[in-house]
Amino acid sequence: MGHEVFKQCSQWLKAKTFPGDLNSTNVVLIPKKENASSMKHLRPIALCNVLYRIMAKVLANRLKEVLPSLISENQSAFIQNRGITDNVLIAFEMIHHMSRKKHGRVGEVALKLDISKAYDRVNWSILRRRMKAMGFCEQWIEWMMLCVKTVTYNFSLNGSLVGPVIPRKRIETGRPPFLVPIPTVC
């Protein structure tokens, strides 16, 4: 079976096209607690096609091998062997140092930047331009764009699927997270 999966995925990547429903994701709301009465008590779960997930995982694994050499050491989220908590600790130490400092406080400033849900806000055209500027070959860029631009969503509502919903300009949840830091590289 593995050989057949490999053969089919290779054909799709060569053709730079997916069958219509390959990148279709069903979104189901799972209750966080019993008797959920509002949306805040529900968690969306994205159920993707297994063949798409295999292909996306293979591409993501290849990408994560080169990202550490392309992304600044200061970027810690979504990079293998780097923890997002590293930056939290650095920020804590910096604030502690600034609050204890008695002399020479001129010129020091602390900024709080909210990057929550940055993954949901990566623009496709910016992602494409940044990958090109970083030296990725056109075929690789096309594969990444195929993964993010062909997604459709169906939502489970009262036991029936509603959709499809087709996102237009951004990476959506469930796509390879390794693409997130690329547009932020200067």
N, CA, C and O of each residue as an XYZ file, in Angstrom:
744
protein
N       0.815     -1.187      0.000
C       0.000      0.000      0.000
C       0.866      1.261      0.000
O       0.517      2.252     -0.643
N       1.987      1.230      0.713
C       2.877      2.391      0.770
C       3.373      2.813     -0.598
O       3.490      4.005     -0.882
N       3.668      1.829     -1.455
C       4.134      2.130     -2.811
C       3.048      2.849     -3.605
O       3.339      3.791     -4.342
N       1.800      2.411     -3.458
C       0.680      3.044     -4.173
C       0.466      4.483     -3.699
O       0.207      5.377     -4.505
N       0.576      4.699     -2.396
C       0.434      6.058     -1.844
C       1.536      6.951     -2.397
O       1.274      8.073     -2.831
N       2.777      6.449     -2.381
C       3.905      7.218     -2.911
C       3.689      7.563     -4.378
O       3.884      8.707     -4.791
N       3.287      6.573     -5.160
C       3.080      6.769     -6.598
C       2.010      7.832     -6.859
O       2.201      8.720     -7.689
N       0.889      7.736     -6.150
C      -0.208      8.685     -6.357
C       0.190     10.097     -5.938
O      -0.077     11.054     -6.664
N       0.821     10.234     -4.780
C       1.253     11.557     -4.300
C       2.276     12.169     -5.255
O       2.228     13.368     -5.527
N       3.189     11.362     -5.760
C       4.188     11.851     -6.720
C       3.521     12.371     -7.986
O       3.924     13.402     -8.524
N       2.501     11.658     -8.463
C       1.783     12.103     -9.664
C       1.108     13.450     -9.434
O       1.152     14.324    -10.300
N       0.489     13.620     -8.276
C      -0.184     14.894     -7.981
C       0.816     16.037     -7.916
O       0.554     17.126     -8.427
N       1.969     15.790     -7.284
C       2.971     16.851     -7.174
C       3.566     17.195     -8.536
O       3.807     18.367     -8.824
N       3.805     16.188     -9.375
C       4.323     16.452    -10.728
C       3.334     17.274    -11.541
O       3.724     18.195    -12.259
N       2.059     16.941    -11.424
C       1.020     17.641    -12.183
C       0.684     19.003    -11.566
O       0.009     19.821    -12.191
N       1.158     19.243    -10.333
C       0.866     20.474     -9.588
C      -0.636     20.696     -9.465
O      -1.133     21.814     -9.602
N      -1.337     19.608     -9.204
C      -2.783     19.690     -9.006
C      -3.232     18.555     -8.089
O      -2.644     17.473     -8.084
N      -4.271     18.818     -7.324
C      -4.869     17.809     -6.463
C      -6.272     17.499     -6.973
O      -6.925     18.368     -7.551
N      -6.749     16.254     -6.763
C      -8.161     15.990     -7.039
C      -9.013     16.908     -6.156
O      -8.573     17.318     -5.082
N     -10.203     17.223     -6.597
C     -11.049     18.204     -5.926
C     -11.197     18.074     -4.426
O     -11.176     19.082     -3.720
N     -11.345     16.862     -3.919
C     -11.614     16.710     -2.495
C     -10.391     16.310     -1.670
O     -10.517     16.086     -0.466
N      -9.227     16.217     -2.279
C      -8.035     15.782     -1.541
C      -7.703     16.737     -0.398
O      -7.343     16.298      0.695
N      -7.821     18.023     -0.642
C      -7.466     19.022      0.363
C      -8.723     19.610      1.000
O      -8.749     20.780      1.381
N      -9.751     18.792      1.109
C     -10.990     19.206      1.762
C     -10.911     18.823      3.234
O     -10.578     17.688      3.575
N     -11.215     19.767      4.087
C     -11.121     19.557      5.527
C     -12.503     19.699      6.150
O     -13.210     20.674      5.893
N     -12.881     18.734      6.960
C     -14.137     18.829      7.699
C     -13.836     19.362      9.089
O     -12.974     18.832      9.790
N     -14.538     20.400      9.484
C     -14.345     21.004     10.799
C     -15.525     20.601     11.683
O     -16.687     20.818     11.341
N     -15.192     20.010     12.823
C     -16.196     19.546     13.774
C     -15.947     20.257     15.095
O     -14.798     20.428     15.502
N     -17.010     20.669     15.763
C     -16.880     21.324     17.063
C     -17.021     20.278     18.161
O     -18.032     19.581     18.245
N     -15.998     20.178     18.998
C     -15.961     19.222     20.100
C     -16.186     19.999     21.402
O     -15.505     20.996     21.642
N     -17.131     19.560     22.247
C     -17.361     20.272     23.516
C     -16.149     20.156     24.446
O     -15.568     19.082     24.598
N     -15.781     21.283     25.065
C     -14.696     21.283     26.052
C     -15.202     20.776     27.396
O     -14.436     20.244     28.199
N     -16.501     20.944     27.631
C     -17.095     20.483     28.883
C     -18.513     19.994     28.596
O     -19.066     20.259     27.528
N     -19.090     19.285     29.549
C     -20.455     18.784     29.370
C     -21.434     19.950     29.291
O     -21.208     21.003     29.888
N     -22.507     19.758     28.562
C     -23.560     20.770     28.410
C     -23.019     22.099     27.908
O     -23.340     23.151     28.461
N     -22.211     22.058     26.879
C     -21.662     23.289     26.288
C     -22.816     24.178     25.832
O     -23.697     23.739     25.093
N     -22.799     25.440     26.285
C     -23.917     26.336     25.977
C     -23.520     27.517     25.099
O     -24.387     28.272     24.660
N     -22.232     27.691     24.835
C     -21.806     28.788     23.962
C     -20.584     28.345     23.160
O     -19.980     27.309     23.437
N     -20.240     29.153     22.164
C     -19.104     28.819     21.298
C     -17.796     28.713     22.076
O     -16.921     27.934     21.696
N     -17.645     29.476     23.153
C     -16.393     29.410     23.911
C     -16.222     28.065     24.612
O     -15.129     27.739     25.077
N     -17.297     27.285     24.689
C     -17.225     25.958     25.292
C     -16.955     24.862     24.263
O     -16.972     23.675     24.589
N     -16.703     25.275     23.009
C     -16.455     24.316     21.934
C     -15.069     24.518     21.341
O     -14.569     25.641     21.274
N     -14.456     23.429     20.915
C     -13.138     23.492     20.274
C     -13.260     22.926     18.862
O     -13.748     21.811     18.678
N     -12.813     23.706     17.848
C     -12.876     23.178     16.483
C     -11.747     22.173     16.232
O     -10.596     22.412     16.595
N     -12.090     21.073     15.621
C     -11.124     20.049     15.238
C     -11.198     19.904     13.717
O     -12.275     19.702     13.156
N     -10.042     20.010     13.056
C      -9.985     19.896     11.598
C      -9.630     18.464     11.213
O      -8.593     17.944     11.625
N     -10.480     17.837     10.433
C     -10.271     16.465      9.976
C      -9.886     16.500      8.502
O     -10.721     16.749      7.633
N      -8.601     16.245      8.235
C      -8.061     16.338      6.870
C      -7.993     14.961      6.220
O      -8.006     13.940      6.907
N      -7.922     14.941      4.911
C      -7.747     13.725      4.131
C      -6.386     13.103      4.470
O      -5.379     13.808      4.533
N      -6.360     11.796      4.686
C      -5.130     11.110      5.094
C      -4.028     11.245      4.040
O      -2.874     11.485      4.392
N      -4.362     11.095      2.760
C      -3.339     11.216      1.714
C      -2.757     12.625      1.678
O      -1.552     12.798      1.497
N      -3.613     13.634      1.849
C      -3.106     15.007      1.895
C      -2.168     15.177      3.086
O      -1.100     15.773      2.952
N      -2.557     14.658      4.246
C      -1.735     14.798      5.456
C      -0.373     14.132      5.270
O       0.642     14.673      5.708
N      -0.339     12.972      4.631
C       0.939     12.291      4.381
C       1.821     13.165      3.501
O       2.996     13.375      3.805
N       1.255     13.673      2.412
C       2.025     14.497      1.477
C       2.500     15.789      2.154
O       3.659     16.177      2.006
N       1.611     16.449      2.891
C       1.979     17.688      3.579
C       3.060     17.426      4.622
O       3.957     18.248      4.808
N       2.979     16.291      5.298
C       3.974     15.942      6.319
C       5.343     15.702      5.692
O       6.356     16.134      6.241
N       5.384     15.023      4.555
C       6.658     14.791      3.858
C       7.281     16.129      3.460
O       8.473     16.349      3.676
N       6.477     17.019      2.880
C       6.989     18.334      2.478
C       7.438     19.145      3.693
O       8.487     19.790      3.662
N       6.640     19.110      4.761
C       6.993     19.850      5.975
C       8.287     19.326      6.585
O       9.108     20.113      7.058
N       8.481     18.008      6.581
C       9.713     17.430      7.129
C      10.936     17.858      6.326
O      12.004     18.086      6.893
N      10.782     17.967      5.013
C      11.901     18.449      4.193
C      12.183     19.920      4.478
O      13.339     20.336      4.559
N      11.124     20.698      4.628
C      11.273     22.130      4.891
C      11.925     22.385      6.245
O      12.777     23.265      6.368
N      11.535     21.627      7.252
C      12.070     21.892      8.591
C      13.564     21.599      8.699
O      14.219     22.074      9.627
N      14.109     20.829      7.768
C      15.550     20.567      7.764
C      16.354     21.811      7.381
O      17.460     22.005      7.886
N      15.817     22.651      6.501
C      16.568     23.826      6.038
C      16.200     25.109      6.778
O      16.972     26.067      6.761
N      15.042     25.147      7.423
C      14.605     26.386      8.073
C      15.567     26.934      9.120
O      15.785     28.146      9.145
N      16.155     26.111      9.985
C      17.047     26.692     10.990
C      18.197     27.510     10.396
O      18.674     28.452     11.030
N      18.642     27.164      9.198
C      19.729     27.930      8.580
C      19.217     29.200      7.900
O      20.012     30.077      7.561
N      17.917     29.313      7.696
C      17.339     30.478      7.023
C      16.687     31.469      7.981
O      16.565     32.651      7.659
N      16.275     31.006      9.136
C      15.523     31.821     10.091
C      16.451     32.261     11.223
O      17.249     31.473     11.731
N      16.332     33.520     11.604
C      17.160     34.102     12.662
C      17.101     33.275     13.945
O      16.087     32.648     14.250
N      18.198     33.289     14.682
C      18.256     32.591     15.978
C      17.223     33.154     16.954
O      16.790     32.456     17.871
N      16.825     34.418     16.760
C      15.848     35.046     17.648
C      14.436     34.507     17.441
O      13.585     34.642     18.320
N      14.186     33.905     16.300
C      12.874     33.316     16.011
C      12.840     31.936     16.634
O      13.634     31.070     16.267
N      11.932     31.719     17.572
C      11.936     30.434     18.258
C      10.705     29.584     17.980
O      10.784     28.361     18.093
N       9.596     30.165     17.629
C       8.389     29.371     17.381
C       8.476     28.665     16.034
O       9.005     29.214     15.068
N       7.958     27.454     15.980
C       7.844     26.648     14.763
C       9.178     26.174     14.197
O       9.210     25.648     13.085
N      10.279     26.343     14.925
C      11.583     25.888     14.462
C      12.026     24.746     15.375
O      12.002     24.872     16.600
N      12.431     23.632     14.764
C      12.835     22.460     15.524
C      14.007     22.791     16.440
O      14.915     23.527     16.054
N      13.985     22.249     17.645
C      15.009     22.425     18.676
C      15.095     23.853     19.208
O      16.092     24.227     19.826
N      14.064     24.644     18.973
C      13.963     25.975     19.574
C      12.615     26.041     20.273
O      11.598     25.592     19.744
N      12.627     26.609     21.468
C      11.375     26.693     22.213
C      10.876     28.117     22.312
O      11.656     29.048     22.508
N       9.571     28.280     22.177
C       8.986     29.613     22.269
C       9.184     30.180     23.677
O       9.184     31.397     23.863
N       9.350     29.308     24.654
C       9.566     29.777     26.020
C      10.926     30.453     26.182
O      11.122     31.221     27.124
N      11.868     30.178     25.278
C      13.171     30.851     25.337
C      12.992     32.365     25.297
O      13.612     33.089     26.076
N      12.149     32.838     24.393
C      11.933     34.281     24.274
C      11.183     34.844     25.471
O      11.396     35.997     25.845
N      10.309     34.048     26.077
C       9.607     34.484     27.283
C      10.619     34.702     28.402
O      10.546     35.699     29.120
N      11.559     33.779     28.553
C      12.587     33.915     29.591
C      13.492     35.116     29.334
O      13.844     35.836     30.269
N      13.867     35.335     28.090
C      14.694     36.496     27.746
C      13.950     37.784     28.081
O      14.534     38.706     28.651
N      12.671     37.855     27.731
C      11.868     39.050     28.023
C      11.770     39.274     29.529
O      11.894     40.407     29.996
N      11.547     38.207     30.290
C      11.460     38.327     31.740
C      12.768     38.858     32.317
O      12.758     39.765     33.148
N      13.890     38.297     31.879
C      15.196     38.750     32.362
C      15.460     40.205     31.986
O      16.024     40.955     32.782
N      15.062     40.606     30.794
C      15.265     41.983     30.351
C      14.452     42.960     31.214
O      14.971     43.994     31.632
N      13.192     42.636     31.478
C      12.343     43.499     32.313
C      12.901     43.557     33.731
O      12.939     44.625     34.343
N      13.328     42.420     34.248
C      13.918     42.373     35.593
C      15.160     43.266     35.655
O      15.325     44.040     36.599
N      16.026     43.158     34.655
C      17.237     43.976     34.596
C      16.883     45.462     34.547
O      17.487     46.266     35.257
N      15.922     45.823     33.726
C      15.538     47.229     33.582
C      14.929     47.782     34.869
O      15.161     48.940     35.215
N      14.153     46.966     35.577
C      13.511     47.455     36.802
C      14.503     47.589     37.954
O      14.279     48.393     38.858
N      15.577     46.833     37.944
C      16.589     46.881     39.006
C      17.684     47.909     38.750
O      18.384     48.316     39.677
N      17.830     48.318     37.528
C      18.925     49.208     37.147
C      18.749     50.579     37.814
O      17.670     51.167     37.756
N      19.813     51.080     38.444
C      19.760     52.354     39.164
C      20.278     53.510     38.319
O      19.755     54.621     38.419
N      21.289     53.278     37.492
C      21.919     54.349     36.716
C      21.868     54.020     35.227
O      21.820     52.855     34.832
N      21.878     55.063     34.418
C      21.971     54.891     32.971
C      20.720     54.320     32.331
O      20.817     53.521     31.400
N      19.549     54.711     32.808
C      18.300     54.179     32.270
C      17.886     54.853     30.966
O      16.911     54.433     30.343
N      18.585     55.858     30.556
C      18.226     56.580     29.339
C      18.381     55.656     28.124
O      19.397     54.976     27.981
N      17.373     55.639     27.260
C      17.461     54.864     26.026
C      16.950     53.445     26.121
O      16.968     52.731     25.118
N      16.497     53.006     27.275
C      15.955     51.657     27.386
C      14.448     51.688     27.168
O      13.760     52.591     27.643
N      13.958     50.717     26.462
C      12.523     50.630     26.211
C      12.133     49.153     26.110
O      12.906     48.326     25.628
N      10.936     48.844     26.567
C      10.401     47.486     26.442
C       9.129     47.557     25.604
O       8.277     48.416     25.829
N       9.007     46.662     24.651
C       7.826     46.597     23.796
C       7.127     45.265     24.001
O       7.772     44.223     24.120
N       5.817     45.306     24.042
C       5.040     44.072     24.090
C       4.340     43.939     22.744
O       3.506     44.769     22.384
N       4.682     42.896     22.011
C       4.088     42.663     20.702
C       3.174     41.453     20.779
O       3.566     40.399     21.281
N       1.974     41.606     20.288
C       1.015     40.509     20.292
C       1.079     39.787     18.957
O       0.668     40.330     17.931
N       1.594     38.564     18.970
C       1.655     37.789     17.731
C       0.698     36.604     17.805
O       0.897     35.585     17.145
N      -0.347     36.756     18.622
C      -1.306     35.668     18.735
C      -1.945     35.378     17.388
O      -2.262     36.284     16.619
N      -2.122     34.123     17.131
C      -2.717     33.650     15.886
C      -1.967     34.123     14.652
O      -2.566     34.278     13.588
N      -0.667     34.354     14.778
C       0.119     34.773     13.615
C       0.019     33.737     12.511
O       0.061     34.078     11.329
N      -0.114     32.481     12.887
C      -0.208     31.398     11.917
C      -1.418     31.562     10.996
O      -1.371     31.188      9.824
N      -2.506     32.126     11.540
C      -3.718     32.313     10.741
C      -3.670     33.558      9.877
O      -4.615     33.823      9.133
N      -2.599     34.325      9.954
C      -2.560     35.606      9.253
C      -1.434     35.721      8.221
O      -1.107     36.828      7.793
N      -0.848     34.619      7.824
C       0.220     34.657      6.824
C      -0.415     34.823      5.444
O      -1.226     33.996      5.028
N      -0.049     35.887      4.738
C      -0.602     36.175      3.422
C       0.126     35.354      2.366
O       1.356     35.298      2.362
N      -0.631     34.712      1.462
C      -0.045     33.822      0.455
C       0.941     34.523     -0.459
O       2.011     33.983     -0.739
N       0.607     35.709     -0.928
C       1.509     36.388     -1.871
C       2.815     36.783     -1.184
O       3.878     36.732     -1.804
N       2.747     37.173      0.081
C       3.967     37.498      0.831
C       4.789     36.229      1.046
O       6.012     36.246      0.903
N       4.123     35.139      1.387
C       4.820     33.863      1.569
C       5.550     33.470      0.286
O       6.712     33.066      0.334
N       4.885     33.583     -0.844
C       5.493     33.245     -2.139
C       6.726     34.111     -2.402
O       7.780     33.592     -2.769
N       6.600     35.426     -2.217
C       7.728     36.342     -2.466
C       8.902     36.057     -1.542
O      10.053     36.074     -1.979
N       8.623     35.793     -0.262
C       9.700     35.530      0.698
C      10.420     34.224      0.354
O      11.647     34.157      0.438
N       9.675     33.188     -0.031
C      10.331     31.922     -0.382
C      11.203     32.108     -1.619
O      12.295     31.547     -1.697
N      10.732     32.886     -2.579
C      11.526     33.164     -3.782
C      12.794     33.929     -3.406
O      13.879     33.608     -3.893
N      12.664     34.941     -2.541
C      13.817     35.736     -2.106
C      14.813     34.897     -1.304
O      16.010     35.184     -1.310
N      14.326     33.866     -0.615
C      15.197     32.996      0.178
C      15.884     31.940     -0.682
O      16.716     31.183     -0.181
N      15.548     31.880     -1.963
C      16.231     30.963     -2.865
C      15.550     29.625     -3.088
O      16.151     28.728     -3.680
N      14.311     29.461     -2.631
C      13.598     28.219     -2.901
C      13.308     28.128     -4.394
O      12.986     29.135     -5.025
N      13.419     26.927     -4.964
C      13.152     26.759     -6.400
C      11.651     26.899     -6.668
O      10.823     26.705     -5.778
N      11.332     27.234     -7.893
C       9.934     27.497     -8.267
C       9.042     26.274     -8.052
O       7.885     26.415     -7.656
N       9.573     25.075     -8.311
C       8.767     23.863     -8.115
C       8.365     23.707     -6.650
O       7.219     23.376     -6.346
N       9.319     23.950     -5.740
C       9.028     23.849     -4.306
C       7.972     24.875     -3.908
O       7.037     24.554     -3.173
N       8.118     26.098     -4.388
C       7.154     27.158     -4.075
C       5.763     26.761     -4.581
O       4.765     26.974     -3.892
N       5.702     26.190     -5.775
C       4.409     25.745     -6.328
C       3.778     24.671     -5.443
O       2.567     24.684     -5.223
N       4.590     23.743     -4.936
C       4.059     22.707     -4.050
C       3.500     23.314     -2.768
O       2.428     22.919     -2.308
N       4.221     24.273     -2.190
C       3.737     24.921     -0.970
C       2.431     25.671     -1.239
O       1.493     25.607     -0.444
N       2.382     26.378     -2.361
C       1.173     27.121     -2.713
C       0.006     26.166     -2.975
O      -1.139     26.472     -2.645
N       0.301     25.019     -3.566
C      -0.729     24.014     -3.802
C      -1.333     23.558     -2.472
O      -2.546     23.380     -2.362
N      -0.488     23.373     -1.478
C      -0.967     22.942     -0.162
C      -1.845     23.993      0.510
O      -2.858     23.650      1.119
N      -1.475     25.256      0.408
C      -2.228     26.279      1.139
C      -3.388     26.872      0.349
O      -4.353     27.354      0.943
N      -3.312     26.846     -0.979
C      -4.341     27.516     -1.773
C      -5.480     26.613     -2.227
O      -6.507     27.117     -2.682
N      -5.333     25.302     -2.118
C      -6.386     24.409     -2.603
C      -7.307     23.916     -1.494
O      -8.203     23.112     -1.754
N      -7.108     24.374     -0.279
C      -7.917     23.896      0.842
C      -9.358     24.407      0.739
O      -9.612     25.545      0.342
N     -10.278     23.535      1.107
C     -11.678     23.922      1.281
C     -12.132     23.364      2.621
O     -11.586     22.374      3.109
N     -13.131     24.003      3.209
C     -13.648     23.575      4.506
C     -15.127     23.250      4.411
O     -15.888     23.930      3.722
N     -15.515     22.206      5.109
C     -16.915     21.879      5.341
C     -17.091     21.864      6.852
O     -16.211     21.398      7.576
N     -18.206     22.364      7.323
C     -18.454     22.440      8.754
C     -19.603     21.522      9.131
O     -20.641     21.499      8.470
N     -19.405     20.772     10.196
C     -20.454     19.900     10.696
C     -21.410     20.741     11.532
O     -21.019     21.335     12.538
N     -22.669     20.784     11.102
C     -23.685     21.580     11.789
C     -24.916     20.702     11.986
O     -25.568     20.305     11.020
N     -25.223     20.406     13.231
C     -26.366     19.545     13.560
C     -26.318     18.215     12.808
O     -27.348     17.720     12.351
N     -25.132     17.644     12.683
C     -24.970     16.342     12.057
C     -24.841     16.345     10.548
O     -24.634     15.288      9.951
N     -24.957     17.507      9.908
C     -24.822     17.608      8.451
C     -23.640     18.493      8.103
O     -23.315     19.430      8.832
N     -22.992     18.185      6.968
C     -21.874     19.019      6.518
C     -22.400     20.210      5.730
O     -23.237     20.062      4.840
N     -21.898     21.389      6.067
C     -22.247     22.633      5.387
C     -20.982     23.149      4.724
O     -19.929     23.218      5.359
N     -21.079     23.509      3.465
C     -19.907     24.021      2.767
C     -19.960     23.629      1.316
O     -21.002     23.166      0.852
N     -18.907     23.789      0.595
C     -17.576     24.148      1.092
C     -17.388     25.652      1.274
O     -18.032     26.470      0.616
N     -16.484     25.983      2.190
C     -16.007     27.347      2.384
C     -14.594     27.377      1.819
O     -13.768     26.530      2.158
N     -14.317     28.348      0.962
C     -13.010     28.432      0.305
C     -12.281     29.679      0.785
O     -12.669     30.792      0.430
N     -11.209     29.512      1.603
C     -10.443     30.682      2.039
C      -9.725     31.308      0.850
O      -9.398     30.615     -0.114
N      -9.480     32.609      0.913
C      -8.941     33.302     -0.252
C      -7.490     33.756     -0.157
O      -6.773     33.648     -1.151
N      -7.014     34.258      0.985
C      -5.708     34.908      0.974
C      -4.742     34.462      2.050
O      -3.618     34.964      2.086
N      -5.111     33.557      2.920
C      -4.258     33.279      4.065
C      -4.094     31.785      4.318
O      -4.912     30.965      3.900
N      -3.002     31.458      5.022
C      -2.789     30.082      5.477
C      -3.820     29.801      6.555
O      -4.063     30.638      7.424
N      -4.408     28.657      6.500
C      -5.434     28.318      7.467
C      -4.934     27.214      8.393
O      -3.985     26.497      8.076
N      -5.583     27.096      9.525
C      -5.220     26.103     10.514
C      -5.194     24.711      9.892
O      -6.059     24.357      9.091
N      -4.197     23.937     10.272
C      -4.059     22.588      9.747
C      -2.996     22.480      8.667
O      -2.635     21.369      8.277
N      -2.490     23.587      8.178
C      -1.436     23.584      7.160
C      -0.084     23.492      7.861
O      -0.014     23.741      9.065
N       0.994     23.145      7.153
C       2.295     22.989      7.812
C       2.734     24.261      8.541
O       2.904     25.297      7.899
N       2.924     24.210      9.869
C       3.290     25.403     10.621
C       4.679     25.927     10.301
O       5.001     27.055     10.673
N       5.512     25.145      9.624
C       6.863     25.590      9.305
C       6.859     26.741      8.317
O       7.881     27.408      8.154
N       5.736     26.995      7.651
C       5.655     28.108      6.708
C       5.510     29.446      7.425
O       5.782     30.488      6.829
N       5.089     29.444      8.685
C       4.776     30.677      9.402
C       5.944     31.646      9.523
O       5.755     32.828      9.232
N       7.149     31.224      9.937
C       8.209     32.218     10.132
C       8.795     32.779      8.845
O       9.487     33.795      8.897
N       8.552     32.171      7.708
C       9.186     32.610      6.459
C       8.870     34.064      6.117
O       9.801     34.808      5.810
N       7.607     34.517      6.152
C       7.336     35.911      5.785
C       7.931     36.941      6.744
O       8.049     38.111      6.381
N       8.311     36.536      7.963
C       8.845     37.487      8.929
C      10.336     37.718      8.777
O      10.889     38.604      9.430
N      10.999     36.942      7.930
C      12.440     37.084      7.737
C      12.709     38.303      6.867
O      12.142     38.439      5.783
N      13.574     39.184      7.345
C      13.888     40.406      6.588
C      15.092     40.200      5.699
O      15.501     41.119      4.990
